[in-house]
Amino acid sequence: MPSGQVAKVGRVTGVQSIDRAAAILRSFCEHRAELTLSDISRSTGLTTSTVHRLLAAMNKNELVRQTRDRRYAPGPLIAKLVQGGVVATTLRDAAVPTMSALRDEIEETVGLHRLLPTDERVVVDQVESHQPLRRTYTELGVPLPLPYGAPGKVLCAWLPPAHREAFLQRKIPRLTPTSVTDPTVLRTQFAEILQRGFATSFAERTLGIRTVAAAFFDHHGAVTGCLSVSGPEIRMPPERMEALGPRVREGAWAVSEALGATAELVRSRNLELDVDFTALVTPADSRPGRYPAR
């Protein structure tokens, strides 16, 4: 075989081995922390001989370890990366570097919101603008009802359709003159949000504040919260908010990746929704590395 073909075969084999090793690591989860050789073979679809060969190499490189009862578990290298702070272990760890970069670029306050199982959201943290006149969240940790504001609307849009529809059957009180409470209007906005990947609001929860928000997802592909950019309406005309949307969406996706999400996970978890997944993961522009990786 010519040397060029040998090199090509070697590259293909190397990539295939990496793909298979990654599949083995994905076999482990919270409820399957230790697996037998047969467990891993069934989970990955690989033969036991192939799995045994890969596990030997992964064990040598501390990617897996063998327990006393001859099961396999994630190895010391994984623990070192997590404990050393290389891998985000909390929502704040995953989000704050991106939030700070986004604030520095846009110079408006960036909020971190978590979706609660009670159909509410909570503001977990914020990175405030340096501007003298700025948005400052004063209700950190206080549950806020959906679907008010851009954060509430973007989180509502990602709810399963039946859950979302049941939510829209309830009475939605008006908080400000511009609060969106009409279910028909909200349905239209939710559809637009899923296509664009971000939501906007015009003083719909807090007077004088306009906001852009985009959802992020966890390692299961489930929506768990969102990032928002908020500012006084004098600095947030509609055209600026539209321009900020892709920036916020890109920042939210960086948080998703830090939490272990992938486009395929999000797609498979949300098959019921009419989503433009291409828009969801498309960078706002071609500038590399604007948001720090964890």
N, C-alpha and C positions, 0 to 999 in steps of 0.2 A: 504494500500500500504506500503511495507517495507520502512524503513527510507532511505536506499540507493537509491531506485527508486525515492523517493520524492526529494532527493537532486539532482539527475540527471535531473529530470523534471524542477526543479528550475533553474539549470544552463542553460538548453536549453532555457527556457523562458526568462532568463536574457539576453542571447546572442541575441535572436531574437528581444528583445526590443531595444537593442543597434543598431542592424542592421536597424531596422525600423526608429529609431531616426536619424540615419545617412542619410537614404533615404529622410527624411523630410528636413534636412539641405541642401541636394543636390538639392532640388527643387528651392532654391533661387539662383538667379544669377543677373548680372548687370541690366538686363531688367525686372526682376521679383523680385524686392526687397521686395515687400509686396504681400502676397497671402491670399486668403480666405481659409476657411476650405475645401470647395469644390475643389478649385484649387489644394490644397495639396493632397487631396484624389485622384483626377484624375492623378496627376503627379506620385504618389507612387503606385497606384493600391490598396491602403488600403481602408477599409470601413471608412465612416465618423465617426462612433462611435470609431473605433480604433484610428484614427487620433486625435479625440477630447481628448481621454484619454492620448495619448502620448504628445500632446501639453500642456496639463495641467501640466504634470510632467516636461517637458522641460521648461515651463514658470517659474515654481518654482525654477528651477536650473539655470535660466538666460540664457538658450541656445536660447530661442525665447522670444519675447515680443509681447503683443497685442496692436495694434494701436487704436486710438480713434474711427475709423470706423469699429472696430472689425475684422480687418485683422491681419495677423501675419508677423513678420519680425525677422531677426537674433537678438539675445538678447544681453544684456550688457556684458555678459561674453566673447562673441566672440570679441566685440569691445575692451575689456580690454586686451585680448591676443594679438590682432593686435597692439594696441597703445602702449602696454608695451614692444614691440620688440620681443615677443615670436614667433610671426609669421612673416616671411619675407614679406615685402611690396614692395620692389624694387629688381631688378635683382642683384644689388650689395649685398644687404642684404642676399639674398639667396645663392650667390656664394662665397663671400670672405672667410668665415670660411673654406669651403672645399678647396678653392684655396690655402690658407695658409698652411693647413695640407698637401696638396699634394706637395707643394713646399718644406716643411720641410722634407718630406719623400724622395723625389726624388732629391732635390737640383738642380732643373732647373727652369727656369722662366715659370710661369703658366699664360696664357692669357685668358681673357673673351671676347667672340665675340658675337655680336647680329646680327641676320639675318634681313636685311632690305627688304621692299617690292619692291625695285628697282633691285633685283637680285644682290645685293651687301651685304657685311658684314662690320661691324665696330668694331674695338677693343675698348671695353668699359673700361676695366681696366686690370691691370696686378699685379702679385705678383712676384717680381724679385728674381732670384737666388742670393745667397750670394757669389757665385764664382766670382773671379776677372774678368774672361773671361766668359761673359754671354750674353744671348739674352735680349735686351731691346727694347720694342716697342716704336717707336718715332712718330707713326702716330695715336695716340689715337684720336678717334672721326672722323677720315677721312674715307669716304666710300672706300672700296676695292672691286674690281670686283671678282665674282666667275668665275671659280672654282679653282683659284690659291691656292697652298699650302694645307696642310692637313685640316685646318679649312674650306677653300672654297670647297674642295671636299666632306667633310662629310656633309656639309649643302646642297650641290647640290644633293647628293645621296638621301636625305630625301624629296626632292621636289616631288610633284605629277608627275607621269610618263609623262603625256602630257606636263606639264610645263618644266620638265627636258629635254625632247626630243626637244622641241622648242628652248630651250637654247643651246643645242648642235648643232643646225643648224647654229648658228652664227659663225663667224670667231673668233678664240681665239688666240690672239697674243702671241708670245713667249716672256717671260720676262727674263728667264735665259736659259742656255744650257740644263737644265734638266726639264724645264716646260713641263707638259703634255698637249698637244693641240690636239691630235688625238681623235676624237669623239669615235672611236671604242675602243681605249685603255681606255678612260674615262668610257665608259659604263661597261667594264669589272671591272674596279676598283670600280665603284659605287656598282655593285652587290656584290663584296667582302666586301665592307664597311658595307653594310646592313646585311651581314651574321656574320661579326666579331664584329660590333658595334664600330669600330674606323677606322681612316684613318691615313696614314703616308705620309710624303713628304720629298724629298731629295733635299733641296736647290731649290725648284721649283718656289719660288717667291722672295726669298732673298738669295743671294749667301752666302755660308758657314753655313747656318742654316738648321737644320733638325727638324721636328715637328711631334708630334702625337696629334690627336684631336678626340673628341667624342661629339656627339650632346646631347643637353638637350631639354626638352619639357615643355610646360606650362599646366595650369589647364584644357585646352581643349584637350590636347594630341597632340598639334601641335608643330613641331620643331620651336624653336625661337632663337637658338644660339648654341654655343659649347664652351667647355673648350679645351685648348691646352697646351701641354708641349713642349717647344722649347729649343734648346741648340746648341752650336757650333758642327759642324760635327765631330770634333776630339773626342767628348765625346758621340756621338750618332751613334755608329755602328748599322747596321740593327738588330742584335740580341738583343741589348738593347732596341731598339724601339719596337720590337715585345713583349718584356717582359713588357714594360711600357704601351702598349695598354690596357690591362684589367684594370690596375690601373686608367688610365684616364677615361675609360668607367665607372668604378665604381664611380669615383668622379663626372662625369657628371650626372649620375643617382641620386646621392645625391642632386644635384642642382635641378633636375627635381622634386623630391619629395618635396623639399622646396618650389617649385613654384606651388605645388598642383597636379602634374601629378601622374597617376597610370599606371601600365602596361596595364590594360584593356582600359583605355582612349587612350593611345598611339596606342594600337592594333586596336581599332575601328576607330580611325581617319586615320589610314594608311593601310587600307585593300587592297589598290591597289598595295602595295609594297611587294616584296618578302623578308621578314625580319625574322631573327632568334630572336624572342622576348625573348626566354630563355637566349640567350647570352647577350642581352641588359641589363637584370636586375640581372645577375649572379655575385655575389661578386668575386673580383679578388682572394681572398683566404678566409679562415674561421675566420680571426681575426676580432672580433666584435668591432664596434664603432671607426673605424679609422678616419672617417670623421664626424665632429660634426653635430648633428641634430639641426635644428632650432625649 
